[in-house]
Amino acid sequence: MDSQDIKRMAEAIVSSLGLTSSPVGVRLLSKTDATPELAEELHQHRYCQALMKARRGQSVLLDATGISCPAAASAFGFKPLPEQLANGKGLVGFGIVSDEAVARRMFEGMTRIEPGRVSRLHLFPLEKAEYVPDVVIVEAGIEQLMWLALAYLHATGGERVAGSTAVLQATCVDSTVIPYVENRLNYGYGCYGCRDATDMGPEEAVLGFPACFLPKMVEHLKFLANKAIPNSRKKGAFESLKGAAHSGCSSGDCSKA
C-alpha cells in the first residue's frame, strides 16, 4: 500500500458515503522521522483544530510546543496531565461534571501514549496523501459513520465493533490514540472540547481506525454503495408505512393509521 493507493481509497470513501469533507490521515512521528514537506507547522492549536484543518484540505504538523490543549498533550505523551485536570477540579469548573471523583476517574481511565514515543503529529487530507498514515479519522454524519463501522466489521470477519469513550477527548484519545495503541476502530460522539473548538456539527460524530484496515474496508464500502446504501437512503419501508397510513385515513378508517 503506497500513497497512490491511499489517494484512490480516499476518493472511494468520499464517493461511496457522499462525504463533504476529507477523511484525515494521521502519522505519529518519532524524533528520527523526517519532517514532511509542505506541511504547515501549527502553533497554539488544539489537536481537534488541527484535525479540522486537515479535513478541510490542509497538511499540518503539531508538536509539544504547538499543541495548546493540555489534555491532548498528555494523551500523546508530550506533557504530564496538569494537576487541575488530574484532580478533577478542571472538569467541574467547566461544568462538564459535578463531582471531582467522576472527573478523576475519567482521566485515570484514558489510554495514553508513553512519553517520548511520539514527537510530532502529521495530519493531512487523505485524498492528497503523500505518505501512508498510521490512523485514518473521519468526522461525518452519524449515518455515514455507520457504514464505515459496518465495513470495518466486515473486514474483521463479522466480530461486533466495540466502542470506548468518556465523552472526553473524542478526537485525540477516542479516534487517534485508542486506534493506534489498540490496533482497532473506535468511535465517539464528540466531546465538549472539540464541539466548542471546531466546526463539528451537532449531527456529526467521529471515528478512527488503523490504516492497515483501509483496503478491506474500502472494498466493502464499494459493495455497500452498489445496493445497501442507496436503498437504505431511499427509506422504502418508511415510505410504504406512510402510504399505508395515508390510505387508511383516506378510506375513513383512521384507526389503522
N, C-alpha and C positions, 0 to 999 in steps of 0.2 A: 504494500500500500504506500503510494507516494503522494506528493502534493496534488498532482493532476487527478489522481483517483479521488482524493478528498474533495476537490472542487466539483467534480461530477456528482459525487454523492450528496454534497451540499445542495446543489441545484435540484437533485431529485427529491430531497426532503422538502425544499421550499415549494416545488411544483405539486408534489403529492398532497401536501397539507394545506396549501394556499397561505403560507406564512407571509406576513407583511414586513418582517424584519429578518435579519440573518441569524441562523444558528451560529454559535460562537465557539471557536476553538481556543482552548487554554493550554498553554505549556508552562509547567512548573520547572523553572530553570535552576540549575545549580551554579555555583561560582565558576565552574570550568566551562559552562556552555557559552557559546559565542553570542554576542548581542545581535538580535535580529535586525536586519536592515529595514529602514523606512518605518520603524515603529516609533511613535511619539512617546517620550518619557513623561509620565504624568506626575504632577505634584499636588499635594493636598486634595486627593481624590479618595473616595471610598471605593472598595472593591466593586460594589454593586454599580457605582457610577462608571467605572472602567468597563464593566460588562455592558452597560447601556451604550457607551460609545462604540464598542465593538459590534454590537448587534445593529448599530446604525451606520456601520461601514468603516470604522477606523481601526487601525492596528496600533495597539498601545502597550506600554510597559509600566509596571508598577512594582516598586521595591519597598524596603523597610522605611526609607526616608520619605517616599512619596505617598504612602498609604495613610489616610487620615482617620480611619476607623480603628480604634484600639482593640475591639473585639475581633475584627478580621485579621489584624496584625498578629494577634495571639494565635488565631486558628492556623495561620500559615507558618508559625514558628518564628516570626520576625521579632516579636517583643513579648514580654510577660503580660498577662492579663492585669490591668490596673486594679488596685485594691477596691476602688469604689464599685467596680463590676463584680469582682470576685466575692465581696462580702454581701452582695445583693442590694446595696443601697442605691446603686445607679438605676436599676430597672424600676425600683419603687419610685424614684424621683421622676422618671419618665412617664409614670402612670401605666406601665406595662403590666406590672403585678402589684399586689397589695401586701405581699408577705415576703420579707427578705429571705426567708428559708427556701421558698419556692425559687426565687431568683438564683440563689446559690446553687441549688440542685440543677437548674437549667444549664449553668456554665460548667458544673462539675461533670455533667454527662456529655459534654461536647467532644466530638472527635477532633483531634488536632494533629498537625504535622510536627514532628520533633524539631526543635531549634537547630538551625544550621543546614538542614536538608535542602531547603529552597531559598534562593537568594533574590529571585525576581519572578514576576508573573507576566507572561506574554499572552495577550488576548487579541483575537483577530476574527473578522467575519470569515466564516468557513468557505464561502464561495471564492474568496480571494487568497486561500491558503497557499503559503509558500513553504510551510513546514507541516509535519504530521503532529497533531495535538496529542496531549495526554488525556484530556477530558473534552467532551462536547457538551455545551449548555444550550438549552432552548427556552426562551421566555416567549410564551404564546398563550392563546386562549385555552381554556380547560379542555375543550373537545379535541383540539389539535394535539395536546399533550397526551390525551387518552390513546390516540392512535399510535403515538411513539412508544408508549408503555406497552401496548399490545404487540408492536413489532419487536420490542425487546423480549417480551415473554415468549414470542415465537422463536427468537434467536437463541434463547436459553432452554428450549425444549419443552415449554409449557409450564414451567415452575412458576408459582404465584410470585408476583412482584411485591417485595416488601418496601415500605417507606418509613423513614425515620426523620422526625422533625421536633424541635422545641418551639416552633413558630418564632424562631430567633435565628439570625444569621442564615437566612434562607438561600442566599446566593453563594456565600463563601463556604459555609460548612455543609449545608444540605445538598447543594448542587455541584460543589467542586471537591471539597476535602473528603467527604464520605465516598463518592465515586472513585477518587484517586487512591485512597487508603484501603478501601474495602473491595475495590475492583467490581463494582456493581452499579446499576442505575439507582438513583434516589431522586425523590421528588418532594416538593414542599409547596405550601400555599402562599409563599411570600412571608414577609415579616414587617413589623413597624418600621425598621430602619430602611429597607430597600423601597418600601412604598412611599416613605417620606422623602427619600433622597433621589429617586429616579422617576422616569416616565412610565413605570409599570402600571398598567390599567387595572381597575377593580375586577375586570373579567379575566385577567391574566394570572398565570402562575409560572412556575419554573421547575425544570428538571435537568439533571446532568447524568452522563454515563461515560465510561471509559471508551476512548476512540476505537479500541480493538473490536468493539461490537458493531461498528458502523456498517461494514459490508453486509452482514446478515440482516441487520435492521432495515437498511435501505432496500434490500431485495424484497423483504416482506412488505415494506411500505408501498412499493410499486404494485405488489399483488393486491393490497388493500385498496389502492387507488383505482383499480380496474372495476371493482364492484361494490365492496362493502362501504367505503367512504361515501361515494356519490349516492348510493341507495339509502344509507342512513340519513344523509343530509336532506334527502327529499321528504323525509318524515311520512312515508306512505301509510304506515299503520295508524299514525296520529290523524292524518287527513281522512282516512276511512272511518275512524271513530267519530270525527266531527261531522262527516257526511251522514253517518247513521243517526247521530243525534238530531241533526237538522231534518232528516227525513221523518223521524218520529214526531217531531213537533209540527211539521207541515201537515201530517195526516191527522192531527188533532189529538194524538196520544203522547203528550209530553212526559208522561210517567216513564217512558222508555229512554228519555234523554239522559 
